Amino acid sequence: MADPTPITVTVTVQQVAKMIDHSLLHPTMTDADILEGLRIAKKHDVATACVKPYLIPLANKELQGSNVLVCPVIGFPHGNSTAEVKVFEANQAAAAGGREIDMIVNIGKVLGGDWIYVAEEIRQINIVVVKHGAILKVILRNDYLEEKHIIRLCPRFKSKATGGVPTLDDLLHVMSLGVTRIGASATVAIMEAAVARGITDQPTEVEFKPISGPSTGGY
């Protein structure tokens, strides 16, 4: 199969960085790993550092003085907690300084078509998040869903691509499709590639190779 034809896009290095939620969610990460990840997020001035809720105070401390927001996850990784537990988690996370709250929908309820449950859970969580001046982002785990579920869930959403976006070319491709944020642990490689390709703080025209096929990945 022939390589995809390169596409040209105009971006700044800041636009690339602010596409990234730097993911610090792997279950084996130690505090030392988290500290290094937070330093990376701060150095590259990404959009957020995605952390587990117990790490919010540490993240706030390490990111102080930067524009990088703290983004804790709720109901992670599969959305199986009760709505009441998720509301409690979200309230605690936002009160502790989480500025963007990433919640996981109840995947089984989505697959079963219980849209009243899904909508009410999101509504309740959004109330407590907004109360603290934070914003709610909803993780759908599309790799578990069918096209009909994605269509039902996404008519008015901005899109975040998580997993399967490990390179600068991949980031530029999903950006060109309208994605406004990616979840990435390959932040250093992406940002170093941006500099190597001549992307600066001024609008820069750059070519990228589109993703050649579907891919899936973890958060």
PyMOL commands that place a pseudoatom at each C-alpha (Angstrom):
pseudoatom trace, name=CA, resn=MET, resi=1, chain=A, elem=C, hetatm=0, pos=[0.000, 0.000, 0.000]
pseudoatom trace, name=CA, resn=ALA, resi=2, chain=A, elem=C, hetatm=0, pos=[1.347, 3.446, -0.961]
pseudoatom trace, name=CA, resn=ASP, resi=3, chain=A, elem=C, hetatm=0, pos=[2.185, 5.941, 1.750]
pseudoatom trace, name=CA, resn=PRO, resi=4, chain=A, elem=C, hetatm=0, pos=[-0.539, 8.550, 2.336]
pseudoatom trace, name=CA, resn=THR, resi=5, chain=A, elem=C, hetatm=0, pos=[-0.052, 11.822, 0.467]
pseudoatom trace, name=CA, resn=PRO, resi=6, chain=A, elem=C, hetatm=0, pos=[1.392, 14.496, 2.790]
pseudoatom trace, name=CA, resn=ILE, resi=7, chain=A, elem=C, hetatm=0, pos=[-0.924, 17.336, 3.824]
pseudoatom trace, name=CA, resn=THR, resi=8, chain=A, elem=C, hetatm=0, pos=[0.115, 20.885, 4.733]
pseudoatom trace, name=CA, resn=VAL, resi=9, chain=A, elem=C, hetatm=0, pos=[-1.109, 22.753, 7.808]
pseudoatom trace, name=CA, resn=THR, resi=10, chain=A, elem=C, hetatm=0, pos=[-0.138, 26.078, 9.401]
pseudoatom trace, name=CA, resn=VAL, resi=11, chain=A, elem=C, hetatm=0, pos=[0.475, 25.996, 13.168]
pseudoatom trace, name=CA, resn=THR, resi=12, chain=A, elem=C, hetatm=0, pos=[2.522, 27.533, 15.969]
pseudoatom trace, name=CA, resn=VAL, resi=13, chain=A, elem=C, hetatm=0, pos=[4.485, 25.614, 18.572]
pseudoatom trace, name=CA, resn=GLN, resi=14, chain=A, elem=C, hetatm=0, pos=[2.071, 26.959, 21.193]
pseudoatom trace, name=CA, resn=GLN, resi=15, chain=A, elem=C, hetatm=0, pos=[-0.886, 25.492, 19.302]
pseudoatom trace, name=CA, resn=VAL, resi=16, chain=A, elem=C, hetatm=0, pos=[0.835, 22.116, 19.254]
pseudoatom trace, name=CA, resn=ALA, resi=17, chain=A, elem=C, hetatm=0, pos=[1.569, 22.273, 22.996]
pseudoatom trace, name=CA, resn=LYS, resi=18, chain=A, elem=C, hetatm=0, pos=[-1.943, 23.387, 23.920]
pseudoatom trace, name=CA, resn=MET, resi=19, chain=A, elem=C, hetatm=0, pos=[-3.375, 20.381, 22.079]
pseudoatom trace, name=CA, resn=ILE, resi=20, chain=A, elem=C, hetatm=0, pos=[-1.803, 18.105, 24.691]
pseudoatom trace, name=CA, resn=ASP, resi=21, chain=A, elem=C, hetatm=0, pos=[-3.200, 16.710, 27.929]
pseudoatom trace, name=CA, resn=HIS, resi=22, chain=A, elem=C, hetatm=0, pos=[0.025, 15.177, 29.275]
pseudoatom trace, name=CA, resn=SER, resi=23, chain=A, elem=C, hetatm=0, pos=[-1.032, 11.799, 30.648]
pseudoatom trace, name=CA, resn=LEU, resi=24, chain=A, elem=C, hetatm=0, pos=[0.313, 10.680, 34.030]
pseudoatom trace, name=CA, resn=LEU, resi=25, chain=A, elem=C, hetatm=0, pos=[-2.195, 7.905, 34.598]
pseudoatom trace, name=CA, resn=HIS, resi=26, chain=A, elem=C, hetatm=0, pos=[-0.312, 4.631, 34.274]
pseudoatom trace, name=CA, resn=PRO, resi=27, chain=A, elem=C, hetatm=0, pos=[-1.021, 2.539, 37.393]
pseudoatom trace, name=CA, resn=THR, resi=28, chain=A, elem=C, hetatm=0, pos=[2.668, 1.799, 38.034]
pseudoatom trace, name=CA, resn=MET, resi=29, chain=A, elem=C, hetatm=0, pos=[3.807, 5.436, 38.146]
pseudoatom trace, name=CA, resn=THR, resi=30, chain=A, elem=C, hetatm=0, pos=[5.595, 6.339, 41.385]
pseudoatom trace, name=CA, resn=ASP, resi=31, chain=A, elem=C, hetatm=0, pos=[5.742, 9.822, 42.908]
pseudoatom trace, name=CA, resn=ALA, resi=32, chain=A, elem=C, hetatm=0, pos=[9.171, 10.235, 41.297]
pseudoatom trace, name=CA, resn=ASP, resi=33, chain=A, elem=C, hetatm=0, pos=[7.667, 9.364, 37.907]
pseudoatom trace, name=CA, resn=ILE, resi=34, chain=A, elem=C, hetatm=0, pos=[4.857, 11.847, 38.488]
pseudoatom trace, name=CA, resn=LEU, resi=35, chain=A, elem=C, hetatm=0, pos=[7.278, 14.624, 39.427]
pseudoatom trace, name=CA, resn=GLU, resi=36, chain=A, elem=C, hetatm=0, pos=[9.257, 14.051, 36.247]
pseudoatom trace, name=CA, resn=GLY, resi=37, chain=A, elem=C, hetatm=0, pos=[6.033, 14.057, 34.224]
pseudoatom trace, name=CA, resn=LEU, resi=38, chain=A, elem=C, hetatm=0, pos=[4.913, 17.323, 35.804]
pseudoatom trace, name=CA, resn=ARG, resi=39, chain=A, elem=C, hetatm=0, pos=[8.278, 18.890, 34.976]
pseudoatom trace, name=CA, resn=ILE, resi=40, chain=A, elem=C, hetatm=0, pos=[7.775, 17.832, 31.358]
pseudoatom trace, name=CA, resn=ALA, resi=41, chain=A, elem=C, hetatm=0, pos=[4.265, 19.295, 31.286]
pseudoatom trace, name=CA, resn=LYS, resi=42, chain=A, elem=C, hetatm=0, pos=[5.513, 22.587, 32.741]
pseudoatom trace, name=CA, resn=LYS, resi=43, chain=A, elem=C, hetatm=0, pos=[8.571, 22.800, 30.478]
pseudoatom trace, name=CA, resn=HIS, resi=44, chain=A, elem=C, hetatm=0, pos=[6.532, 22.356, 27.319]
pseudoatom trace, name=CA, resn=ASP, resi=45, chain=A, elem=C, hetatm=0, pos=[3.587, 24.485, 28.517]
pseudoatom trace, name=CA, resn=VAL, resi=46, chain=A, elem=C, hetatm=0, pos=[0.981, 21.907, 27.523]
pseudoatom trace, name=CA, resn=ALA, resi=47, chain=A, elem=C, hetatm=0, pos=[-2.739, 22.361, 28.142]
pseudoatom trace, name=CA, resn=THR, resi=48, chain=A, elem=C, hetatm=0, pos=[-3.047, 20.118, 31.184]
pseudoatom trace, name=CA, resn=ALA, resi=49, chain=A, elem=C, hetatm=0, pos=[-1.382, 17.442, 33.242]
pseudoatom trace, name=CA, resn=CYS, resi=50, chain=A, elem=C, hetatm=0, pos=[-3.805, 14.524, 33.601]
pseudoatom trace, name=CA, resn=VAL, resi=51, chain=A, elem=C, hetatm=0, pos=[-3.453, 12.944, 37.039]
pseudoatom trace, name=CA, resn=LYS, resi=52, chain=A, elem=C, hetatm=0, pos=[-5.175, 10.575, 39.426]
pseudoatom trace, name=CA, resn=PRO, resi=53, chain=A, elem=C, hetatm=0, pos=[-7.166, 12.441, 42.093]
pseudoatom trace, name=CA, resn=TYR, resi=54, chain=A, elem=C, hetatm=0, pos=[-4.784, 11.836, 45.003]
pseudoatom trace, name=CA, resn=LEU, resi=55, chain=A, elem=C, hetatm=0, pos=[-2.075, 13.688, 43.058]
pseudoatom trace, name=CA, resn=ILE, resi=56, chain=A, elem=C, hetatm=0, pos=[-3.960, 16.986, 42.723]
pseudoatom trace, name=CA, resn=PRO, resi=57, chain=A, elem=C, hetatm=0, pos=[-2.103, 18.755, 45.592]
pseudoatom trace, name=CA, resn=LEU, resi=58, chain=A, elem=C, hetatm=0, pos=[1.287, 17.656, 44.255]
pseudoatom trace, name=CA, resn=ALA, resi=59, chain=A, elem=C, hetatm=0, pos=[0.371, 18.712, 40.722]
pseudoatom trace, name=CA, resn=ASN, resi=60, chain=A, elem=C, hetatm=0, pos=[-0.860, 22.110, 41.903]
pseudoatom trace, name=CA, resn=LYS, resi=61, chain=A, elem=C, hetatm=0, pos=[2.398, 22.671, 43.775]
pseudoatom trace, name=CA, resn=GLU, resi=62, chain=A, elem=C, hetatm=0, pos=[4.662, 21.616, 40.914]
pseudoatom trace, name=CA, resn=LEU, resi=63, chain=A, elem=C, hetatm=0, pos=[2.725, 23.512, 38.241]
pseudoatom trace, name=CA, resn=GLN, resi=64, chain=A, elem=C, hetatm=0, pos=[2.424, 26.721, 40.251]
pseudoatom trace, name=CA, resn=GLY, resi=65, chain=A, elem=C, hetatm=0, pos=[3.398, 29.745, 38.186]
pseudoatom trace, name=CA, resn=SER, resi=66, chain=A, elem=C, hetatm=0, pos=[2.674, 28.019, 34.869]
pseudoatom trace, name=CA, resn=ASN, resi=67, chain=A, elem=C, hetatm=0, pos=[-0.308, 28.030, 32.534]
pseudoatom trace, name=CA, resn=VAL, resi=68, chain=A, elem=C, hetatm=0, pos=[-0.636, 24.242, 32.725]
pseudoatom trace, name=CA, resn=LEU, resi=69, chain=A, elem=C, hetatm=0, pos=[-3.930, 23.198, 34.306]
pseudoatom trace, name=CA, resn=VAL, resi=70, chain=A, elem=C, hetatm=0, pos=[-4.446, 20.210, 36.580]
pseudoatom trace, name=CA, resn=CYS, resi=71, chain=A, elem=C, hetatm=0, pos=[-6.830, 17.658, 35.063]
pseudoatom trace, name=CA, resn=PRO, resi=72, chain=A, elem=C, hetatm=0, pos=[-7.884, 14.834, 37.411]
pseudoatom trace, name=CA, resn=VAL, resi=73, chain=A, elem=C, hetatm=0, pos=[-9.830, 11.807, 36.191]
pseudoatom trace, name=CA, resn=ILE, resi=74, chain=A, elem=C, hetatm=0, pos=[-13.117, 10.640, 37.720]
pseudoatom trace, name=CA, resn=GLY, resi=75, chain=A, elem=C, hetatm=0, pos=[-14.516, 7.113, 37.599]
pseudoatom trace, name=CA, resn=PHE, resi=76, chain=A, elem=C, hetatm=0, pos=[-11.285, 6.038, 35.937]
pseudoatom trace, name=CA, resn=PRO, resi=77, chain=A, elem=C, hetatm=0, pos=[-10.656, 3.887, 33.982]
pseudoatom trace, name=CA, resn=HIS, resi=78, chain=A, elem=C, hetatm=0, pos=[-13.976, 2.234, 33.076]
pseudoatom trace, name=CA, resn=GLY, resi=79, chain=A, elem=C, hetatm=0, pos=[-16.696, 4.453, 34.532]
pseudoatom trace, name=CA, resn=ASN, resi=80, chain=A, elem=C, hetatm=0, pos=[-18.140, 1.718, 36.735]
pseudoatom trace, name=CA, resn=SER, resi=81, chain=A, elem=C, hetatm=0, pos=[-18.561, 3.726, 39.953]
pseudoatom trace, name=CA, resn=THR, resi=82, chain=A, elem=C, hetatm=0, pos=[-22.060, 4.778, 40.956]
pseudoatom trace, name=CA, resn=ALA, resi=83, chain=A, elem=C, hetatm=0, pos=[-23.173, 8.251, 39.938]
pseudoatom trace, name=CA, resn=GLU, resi=84, chain=A, elem=C, hetatm=0, pos=[-23.093, 9.266, 43.605]
pseudoatom trace, name=CA, resn=VAL, resi=85, chain=A, elem=C, hetatm=0, pos=[-19.454, 8.211, 43.954]
pseudoatom trace, name=CA, resn=LYS, resi=86, chain=A, elem=C, hetatm=0, pos=[-18.510, 10.058, 40.765]
pseudoatom trace, name=CA, resn=VAL, resi=87, chain=A, elem=C, hetatm=0, pos=[-20.264, 13.203, 41.992]
pseudoatom trace, name=CA, resn=PHE, resi=88, chain=A, elem=C, hetatm=0, pos=[-18.336, 12.973, 45.282]
pseudoatom trace, name=CA, resn=GLU, resi=89, chain=A, elem=C, hetatm=0, pos=[-15.051, 12.411, 43.432]
pseudoatom trace, name=CA, resn=ALA, resi=90, chain=A, elem=C, hetatm=0, pos=[-15.697, 15.312, 41.072]
pseudoatom trace, name=CA, resn=ASN, resi=91, chain=A, elem=C, hetatm=0, pos=[-16.633, 17.667, 43.890]
pseudoatom trace, name=CA, resn=GLN, resi=92, chain=A, elem=C, hetatm=0, pos=[-13.507, 16.761, 45.855]
pseudoatom trace, name=CA, resn=ALA, resi=93, chain=A, elem=C, hetatm=0, pos=[-11.285, 17.034, 42.777]
pseudoatom trace, name=CA, resn=ALA, resi=94, chain=A, elem=C, hetatm=0, pos=[-12.598, 20.440, 41.719]
pseudoatom trace, name=CA, resn=ALA, resi=95, chain=A, elem=C, hetatm=0, pos=[-12.469, 21.764, 45.285]
pseudoatom trace, name=CA, resn=ALA, resi=96, chain=A, elem=C, hetatm=0, pos=[-8.844, 20.605, 45.548]
pseudoatom trace, name=CA, resn=GLY, resi=97, chain=A, elem=C, hetatm=0, pos=[-7.829, 22.583, 42.468]
pseudoatom trace, name=CA, resn=GLY, resi=98, chain=A, elem=C, hetatm=0, pos=[-8.632, 20.426, 39.465]
pseudoatom trace, name=CA, resn=ARG, resi=99, chain=A, elem=C, hetatm=0, pos=[-9.469, 22.885, 36.672]
pseudoatom trace, name=CA, resn=GLU, resi=100, chain=A, elem=C, hetatm=0, pos=[-10.547, 20.360, 34.050]
pseudoatom trace, name=CA, resn=ILE, resi=101, chain=A, elem=C, hetatm=0, pos=[-12.306, 17.233, 35.277]
pseudoatom trace, name=CA, resn=ASP, resi=102, chain=A, elem=C, hetatm=0, pos=[-12.258, 14.182, 33.007]
pseudoatom trace, name=CA, resn=MET, resi=103, chain=A, elem=C, hetatm=0, pos=[-15.098, 11.785, 33.849]
pseudoatom trace, name=CA, resn=ILE, resi=104, chain=A, elem=C, hetatm=0, pos=[-15.703, 8.361, 32.331]
pseudoatom trace, name=CA, resn=VAL, resi=105, chain=A, elem=C, hetatm=0, pos=[-19.259, 7.565, 31.301]
pseudoatom trace, name=CA, resn=ASN, resi=106, chain=A, elem=C, hetatm=0, pos=[-20.828, 4.287, 32.400]
pseudoatom trace, name=CA, resn=ILE, resi=107, chain=A, elem=C, hetatm=0, pos=[-19.946, 2.264, 29.309]
pseudoatom trace, name=CA, resn=GLY, resi=108, chain=A, elem=C, hetatm=0, pos=[-22.434, -0.508, 30.031]
pseudoatom trace, name=CA, resn=LYS, resi=109, chain=A, elem=C, hetatm=0, pos=[-25.274, 2.015, 30.265]
pseudoatom trace, name=CA, resn=VAL, resi=110, chain=A, elem=C, hetatm=0, pos=[-24.239, 3.528, 26.927]
pseudoatom trace, name=CA, resn=LEU, resi=111, chain=A, elem=C, hetatm=0, pos=[-24.091, 0.117, 25.237]
pseudoatom trace, name=CA, resn=GLY, resi=112, chain=A, elem=C, hetatm=0, pos=[-27.468, -0.752, 26.744]
pseudoatom trace, name=CA, resn=GLY, resi=113, chain=A, elem=C, hetatm=0, pos=[-29.029, 2.465, 25.475]
pseudoatom trace, name=CA, resn=ASP, resi=114, chain=A, elem=C, hetatm=0, pos=[-29.947, 3.793, 28.929]
pseudoatom trace, name=CA, resn=TRP, resi=115, chain=A, elem=C, hetatm=0, pos=[-29.562, 7.399, 27.819]
pseudoatom trace, name=CA, resn=ILE, resi=116, chain=A, elem=C, hetatm=0, pos=[-31.564, 8.816, 30.720]
pseudoatom trace, name=CA, resn=TYR, resi=117, chain=A, elem=C, hetatm=0, pos=[-29.022, 7.361, 33.169]
pseudoatom trace, name=CA, resn=VAL, resi=118, chain=A, elem=C, hetatm=0, pos=[-26.076, 8.572, 31.089]
pseudoatom trace, name=CA, resn=ALA, resi=119, chain=A, elem=C, hetatm=0, pos=[-27.440, 12.117, 30.727]
pseudoatom trace, name=CA, resn=GLU, resi=120, chain=A, elem=C, hetatm=0, pos=[-28.424, 12.411, 34.389]
pseudoatom trace, name=CA, resn=GLU, resi=121, chain=A, elem=C, hetatm=0, pos=[-25.029, 11.215, 35.597]
pseudoatom trace, name=CA, resn=ILE, resi=122, chain=A, elem=C, hetatm=0, pos=[-23.257, 13.794, 33.421]
pseudoatom trace, name=CA, resn=ARG, resi=123, chain=A, elem=C, hetatm=0, pos=[-25.682, 16.513, 34.562]
pseudoatom trace, name=CA, resn=GLN, resi=124, chain=A, elem=C, hetatm=0, pos=[-25.110, 15.810, 38.262]
pseudoatom trace, name=CA, resn=ILE, resi=125, chain=A, elem=C, hetatm=0, pos=[-21.336, 15.768, 37.894]
pseudoatom trace, name=CA, resn=ASN, resi=126, chain=A, elem=C, hetatm=0, pos=[-21.328, 18.937, 35.808]
pseudoatom trace, name=CA, resn=ILE, resi=127, chain=A, elem=C, hetatm=0, pos=[-23.244, 20.809, 38.520]
pseudoatom trace, name=CA, resn=VAL, resi=128, chain=A, elem=C, hetatm=0, pos=[-20.561, 20.238, 41.158]
pseudoatom trace, name=CA, resn=VAL, resi=129, chain=A, elem=C, hetatm=0, pos=[-17.695, 20.834, 38.735]
pseudoatom trace, name=CA, resn=VAL, resi=130, chain=A, elem=C, hetatm=0, pos=[-19.035, 24.166, 37.483]
pseudoatom trace, name=CA, resn=LYS, resi=131, chain=A, elem=C, hetatm=0, pos=[-19.745, 25.229, 41.076]
pseudoatom trace, name=CA, resn=HIS, resi=132, chain=A, elem=C, hetatm=0, pos=[-15.988, 25.311, 41.645]
pseudoatom trace, name=CA, resn=GLY, resi=133, chain=A, elem=C, hetatm=0, pos=[-15.235, 27.177, 38.418]
pseudoatom trace, name=CA, resn=ALA, resi=134, chain=A, elem=C, hetatm=0, pos=[-13.869, 24.101, 36.655]
pseudoatom trace, name=CA, resn=ILE, resi=135, chain=A, elem=C, hetatm=0, pos=[-14.996, 22.505, 33.406]
pseudoatom trace, name=CA, resn=LEU, resi=136, chain=A, elem=C, hetatm=0, pos=[-16.138, 18.943, 32.758]
pseudoatom trace, name=CA, resn=LYS, resi=137, chain=A, elem=C, hetatm=0, pos=[-14.788, 16.759, 29.963]
pseudoatom trace, name=CA, resn=VAL, resi=138, chain=A, elem=C, hetatm=0, pos=[-16.524, 13.459, 29.231]
pseudoatom trace, name=CA, resn=ILE, resi=139, chain=A, elem=C, hetatm=0, pos=[-14.518, 10.381, 28.237]
pseudoatom trace, name=CA, resn=LEU, resi=140, chain=A, elem=C, hetatm=0, pos=[-16.588, 8.041, 26.088]
pseudoatom trace, name=CA, resn=ARG, resi=141, chain=A, elem=C, hetatm=0, pos=[-14.067, 5.200, 25.540]
pseudoatom trace, name=CA, resn=ASN, resi=142, chain=A, elem=C, hetatm=0, pos=[-15.016, 4.942, 21.878]
pseudoatom trace, name=CA, resn=ASP, resi=143, chain=A, elem=C, hetatm=0, pos=[-13.051, 1.724, 21.418]
pseudoatom trace, name=CA, resn=TYR, resi=144, chain=A, elem=C, hetatm=0, pos=[-15.867, -0.051, 23.294]
pseudoatom trace, name=CA, resn=LEU, resi=145, chain=A, elem=C, hetatm=0, pos=[-18.688, 1.666, 21.407]
pseudoatom trace, name=CA, resn=GLU, resi=146, chain=A, elem=C, hetatm=0, pos=[-20.413, 1.177, 18.086]
pseudoatom trace, name=CA, resn=GLU, resi=147, chain=A, elem=C, hetatm=0, pos=[-20.819, 3.964, 15.547]
pseudoatom trace, name=CA, resn=LYS, resi=148, chain=A, elem=C, hetatm=0, pos=[-24.459, 4.495, 16.546]
pseudoatom trace, name=CA, resn=HIS, resi=149, chain=A, elem=C, hetatm=0, pos=[-23.423, 5.189, 20.156]
pseudoatom trace, name=CA, resn=ILE, resi=150, chain=A, elem=C, hetatm=0, pos=[-20.698, 7.629, 19.120]
pseudoatom trace, name=CA, resn=ILE, resi=151, chain=A, elem=C, hetatm=0, pos=[-23.122, 9.515, 16.870]
pseudoatom trace, name=CA, resn=ARG, resi=152, chain=A, elem=C, hetatm=0, pos=[-25.673, 9.726, 19.698]
pseudoatom trace, name=CA, resn=LEU, resi=153, chain=A, elem=C, hetatm=0, pos=[-23.098, 10.980, 22.213]
pseudoatom trace, name=CA, resn=CYS, resi=154, chain=A, elem=C, hetatm=0, pos=[-21.131, 13.453, 20.120]
pseudoatom trace, name=CA, resn=PRO, resi=155, chain=A, elem=C, hetatm=0, pos=[-23.362, 15.946, 18.246]
pseudoatom trace, name=CA, resn=ARG, resi=156, chain=A, elem=C, hetatm=0, pos=[-22.234, 18.992, 20.228]
pseudoatom trace, name=CA, resn=PHE, resi=157, chain=A, elem=C, hetatm=0, pos=[-18.954, 17.847, 21.731]
pseudoatom trace, name=CA, resn=LYS, resi=158, chain=A, elem=C, hetatm=0, pos=[-15.463, 19.053, 21.051]
pseudoatom trace, name=CA, resn=SER, resi=159, chain=A, elem=C, hetatm=0, pos=[-13.272, 16.024, 20.413]
pseudoatom trace, name=CA, resn=LYS, resi=160, chain=A, elem=C, hetatm=0, pos=[-10.245, 14.664, 22.245]
pseudoatom trace, name=CA, resn=ALA, resi=161, chain=A, elem=C, hetatm=0, pos=[-8.172, 11.836, 20.776]
pseudoatom trace, name=CA, resn=THR, resi=162, chain=A, elem=C, hetatm=0, pos=[-6.591, 9.572, 23.358]
pseudoatom trace, name=CA, resn=GLY, resi=163, chain=A, elem=C, hetatm=0, pos=[-4.383, 6.646, 22.462]
pseudoatom trace, name=CA, resn=GLY, resi=164, chain=A, elem=C, hetatm=0, pos=[-2.966, 6.114, 19.001]
pseudoatom trace, name=CA, resn=VAL, resi=165, chain=A, elem=C, hetatm=0, pos=[-1.581, 9.680, 18.721]
pseudoatom trace, name=CA, resn=PRO, resi=166, chain=A, elem=C, hetatm=0, pos=[2.098, 9.173, 19.614]
pseudoatom trace, name=CA, resn=THR, resi=167, chain=A, elem=C, hetatm=0, pos=[3.739, 11.371, 16.958]
pseudoatom trace, name=CA, resn=LEU, resi=168, chain=A, elem=C, hetatm=0, pos=[3.669, 14.949, 15.716]
pseudoatom trace, name=CA, resn=ASP, resi=169, chain=A, elem=C, hetatm=0, pos=[2.239, 13.784, 12.379]
pseudoatom trace, name=CA, resn=ASP, resi=170, chain=A, elem=C, hetatm=0, pos=[-0.585, 12.029, 14.216]
pseudoatom trace, name=CA, resn=LEU, resi=171, chain=A, elem=C, hetatm=0, pos=[-1.298, 15.146, 16.288]
pseudoatom trace, name=CA, resn=LEU, resi=172, chain=A, elem=C, hetatm=0, pos=[-1.370, 17.373, 13.210]
pseudoatom trace, name=CA, resn=HIS, resi=173, chain=A, elem=C, hetatm=0, pos=[-3.641, 14.898, 11.439]
pseudoatom trace, name=CA, resn=VAL, resi=174, chain=A, elem=C, hetatm=0, pos=[-6.267, 14.773, 14.178]
pseudoatom trace, name=CA, resn=MET, resi=175, chain=A, elem=C, hetatm=0, pos=[-6.005, 18.556, 14.598]
pseudoatom trace, name=CA, resn=SER, resi=176, chain=A, elem=C, hetatm=0, pos=[-6.826, 18.922, 10.897]
pseudoatom trace, name=CA, resn=LEU, resi=177, chain=A, elem=C, hetatm=0, pos=[-9.933, 16.777, 11.480]
pseudoatom trace, name=CA, resn=GLY, resi=178, chain=A, elem=C, hetatm=0, pos=[-11.221, 19.137, 14.185]
pseudoatom trace, name=CA, resn=VAL, resi=179, chain=A, elem=C, hetatm=0, pos=[-9.854, 17.471, 17.315]
pseudoatom trace, name=CA, resn=THR, resi=180, chain=A, elem=C, hetatm=0, pos=[-9.068, 20.118, 19.939]
pseudoatom trace, name=CA, resn=ARG, resi=181, chain=A, elem=C, hetatm=0, pos=[-7.119, 18.042, 22.475]
pseudoatom trace, name=CA, resn=ILE, resi=182, chain=A, elem=C, hetatm=0, pos=[-5.139, 14.816, 22.635]
pseudoatom trace, name=CA, resn=GLY, resi=183, chain=A, elem=C, hetatm=0, pos=[-4.127, 12.671, 25.569]
pseudoatom trace, name=CA, resn=ALA, resi=184, chain=A, elem=C, hetatm=0, pos=[-0.442, 11.821, 25.247]
pseudoatom trace, name=CA, resn=SER, resi=185, chain=A, elem=C, hetatm=0, pos=[2.452, 10.390, 27.188]
pseudoatom trace, name=CA, resn=ALA, resi=186, chain=A, elem=C, hetatm=0, pos=[4.817, 11.014, 24.234]
pseudoatom trace, name=CA, resn=THR, resi=187, chain=A, elem=C, hetatm=0, pos=[4.855, 14.768, 24.859]
pseudoatom trace, name=CA, resn=VAL, resi=188, chain=A, elem=C, hetatm=0, pos=[8.641, 15.113, 24.745]
pseudoatom trace, name=CA, resn=ALA, resi=189, chain=A, elem=C, hetatm=0, pos=[8.903, 13.315, 21.398]
pseudoatom trace, name=CA, resn=ILE, resi=190, chain=A, elem=C, hetatm=0, pos=[6.045, 15.360, 19.926]
pseudoatom trace, name=CA, resn=MET, resi=191, chain=A, elem=C, hetatm=0, pos=[7.439, 18.710, 21.048]
pseudoatom trace, name=CA, resn=GLU, resi=192, chain=A, elem=C, hetatm=0, pos=[11.003, 17.868, 20.024]
pseudoatom trace, name=CA, resn=ALA, resi=193, chain=A, elem=C, hetatm=0, pos=[9.690, 16.864, 16.605]
pseudoatom trace, name=CA, resn=ALA, resi=194, chain=A, elem=C, hetatm=0, pos=[7.835, 20.178, 16.336]
pseudoatom trace, name=CA, resn=VAL, resi=195, chain=A, elem=C, hetatm=0, pos=[11.051, 22.120, 16.960]
pseudoatom trace, name=CA, resn=ALA, resi=196, chain=A, elem=C, hetatm=0, pos=[13.014, 19.881, 14.583]
pseudoatom trace, name=CA, resn=ARG, resi=197, chain=A, elem=C, hetatm=0, pos=[10.428, 20.512, 11.860]
pseudoatom trace, name=CA, resn=GLY, resi=198, chain=A, elem=C, hetatm=0, pos=[10.879, 24.259, 12.244]
pseudoatom trace, name=CA, resn=ILE, resi=199, chain=A, elem=C, hetatm=0, pos=[7.595, 25.030, 14.016]
pseudoatom trace, name=CA, resn=THR, resi=200, chain=A, elem=C, hetatm=0, pos=[8.024, 28.256, 16.003]
pseudoatom trace, name=CA, resn=ASP, resi=201, chain=A, elem=C, hetatm=0, pos=[5.922, 30.779, 17.898]
pseudoatom trace, name=CA, resn=GLN, resi=202, chain=A, elem=C, hetatm=0, pos=[5.035, 32.277, 14.530]
pseudoatom trace, name=CA, resn=PRO, resi=203, chain=A, elem=C, hetatm=0, pos=[2.531, 30.570, 12.196]
pseudoatom trace, name=CA, resn=THR, resi=204, chain=A, elem=C, hetatm=0, pos=[4.555, 27.918, 10.397]
pseudoatom trace, name=CA, resn=GLU, resi=205, chain=A, elem=C, hetatm=0, pos=[3.554, 25.861, 7.365]
pseudoatom trace, name=CA, resn=VAL, resi=206, chain=A, elem=C, hetatm=0, pos=[4.438, 22.213, 7.866]
pseudoatom trace, name=CA, resn=GLU, resi=207, chain=A, elem=C, hetatm=0, pos=[3.686, 18.948, 6.077]
pseudoatom trace, name=CA, resn=PHE, resi=208, chain=A, elem=C, hetatm=0, pos=[2.441, 15.834, 7.837]
pseudoatom trace, name=CA, resn=LYS, resi=209, chain=A, elem=C, hetatm=0, pos=[1.632, 12.295, 6.788]
pseudoatom trace, name=CA, resn=PRO, resi=210, chain=A, elem=C, hetatm=0, pos=[-1.951, 11.316, 7.666]
pseudoatom trace, name=CA, resn=ILE, resi=211, chain=A, elem=C, hetatm=0, pos=[-2.602, 8.329, 9.897]
pseudoatom trace, name=CA, resn=SER, resi=212, chain=A, elem=C, hetatm=0, pos=[-2.880, 5.446, 7.454]
pseudoatom trace, name=CA, resn=GLY, resi=213, chain=A, elem=C, hetatm=0, pos=[-5.532, 3.445, 9.277]
pseudoatom trace, name=CA, resn=PRO, resi=214, chain=A, elem=C, hetatm=0, pos=[-7.599, 3.130, 12.448]
pseudoatom trace, name=CA, resn=SER, resi=215, chain=A, elem=C, hetatm=0, pos=[-5.759, 2.753, 15.711]
pseudoatom trace, name=CA, resn=THR, resi=216, chain=A, elem=C, hetatm=0, pos=[-6.721, 2.274, 19.325]
pseudoatom trace, name=CA, resn=GLY, resi=217, chain=A, elem=C, hetatm=0, pos=[-4.899, 2.836, 22.540]
pseudoatom trace, name=CA, resn=GLY, resi=218, chain=A, elem=C, hetatm=0, pos=[-5.085, 3.435, 26.241]
pseudoatom trace, name=CA, resn=TYR, resi=219, chain=A, elem=C, hetatm=0, pos=[-5.712, 6.678, 28.014]
for i in range(1, 219): cmd.bond("trace and resi %d" % i, "trace and resi %d" % (i + 1))
show_as sticks, trace
zoom trace
